[in-house]
Every structure is written in structure tokens, then in C-alpha cells.
Amino acid sequence: MTAPIAVALDAPDLPTLSRWAFETSPFVSTLKVGLEVFCRDGAAAVQAARDAAMRAGADHARIFLDLKLHDIPATVAGAASAVRDLHPDYLTVHAAGGPEMIAAAARALPDTRITAVTILTSLDDSVLESIGMRGPSLDAAVRLAVLAVEAGARAIVCSPLEVAAIRAAVSDDITLITPGVRPAGAGVQDQKRVATPESALAAGADLLVIGRPITGAASPGEAARELRDALPAAR
């Protein structure tokens, strides 16, 4: 059994990424390759994660390509098309890019769940006000989520604090993904709007993004296994 966790493989190099993917993939559903790693290693990062999961016997592992694309529709469509051969299960775009941009990404990758990021978990209401975004963060996240789904997004990224409201506003077939998830007692680092894995799942999240509490452990595989074993009761 695997947990509904996307491990954030924010590794300093490909060998470390491969090791983390190998150790954690038997216990989690998804491997996340983010912007920093992809800018450095490109397609090799996705292939390394996928190959490591296969070696571990975890050929179920989904690939979450977290690039947070945000540009004019034609450019985003071109960028999405450029990663088509990597067959990502999820590809993130910023919901704030607007419905035409989201629709362009969805048309470019019809077999991928285009995943719209609402409000970054590093932002709070005071920052939203300073950049001129109508808040509070809960209202803004719900508004962006509904807009994105109507434009063709099939997954939404939001903080655990907004997931219940978004779950009530979108259909059940939309995957809700929550970063800002920290096990009890773990540090929050640069996150502002956080919750425990158990509370995020109870609120309606489908997939939890967890990075440093797993990859920063002495044994990432053991940390992933412990989280997996702790979660079924929360479901």
C-alpha cells in the first residue's frame, strides 16, 4: 500500500534525487520534480526518478512535474508541448495566468492532469494585499480554483487551510493537492499556511506534497514508510 504523498525531490544533484526516489517510491504514490531541479537537469531528472522507482519495484509511481508555468497562452502551450515526451501525470501552471492560458496547456497535454496553483503557501494575506490581489487568501484560492477548473484544469494546488472550501466548490473528480503539509513537530521553514497530513486529508485533500520532513531525514525511505503507516486512520 502506498500513501497519497508526492515526495518533493528537491535534490542537489541527480544521484541524490535517484536515491531519494528509490528509497521512497515503495511507500508513496507520486514523485515530484520541481522547477529548480528541472532547470538544472531537465528531462534527465524525470527519467532518473522514473528509473529509480522501477528499480525499486514501484512502477505505480506517478510523475508530478511542478514547473508552475505562467506566461501568455501560446508560450505556455509551447512549454507544455515541449515536455509531452516525458509523459508527466501532473503539470503545474499558475491559475493567475488566466483561463485562456490554462486552456492552452490542457489542449497541449490532454493526457496530463493540468494542475492549477492557486495561492502559494509562502504567501499570507498581508502579502496578497501588498501585490494587489483581492483576498483574503481563502476567497482568492477558491475563486482561482473555480476559474481554473472551468478552463480545463483537472487538479488544483492549494494550502491545507483552503482545501475544504475548494472541495465544496469543485467536482469530486478534481484532484486537490496540498503543499504546506508538516507532520506534528516538524518545522514550517518558508511555509506560512500549513497543517498536518492527517488534518489535510480529513479536510478533503487527495495528494499531500511533502519534501524536507522526508528527504531531510536520516533515512528518507523510513520517514516515508512511517508517514504511510500513520495516514490510513486519517482517511
Summary of the structure (lengths in Angstrom):
residues: 235
radius of gyration: 16.7
end to end distance: 13.6
largest distance: 47.9
contacts: 832
relative contact order: 0.15
helix: 47%
strand: 19%
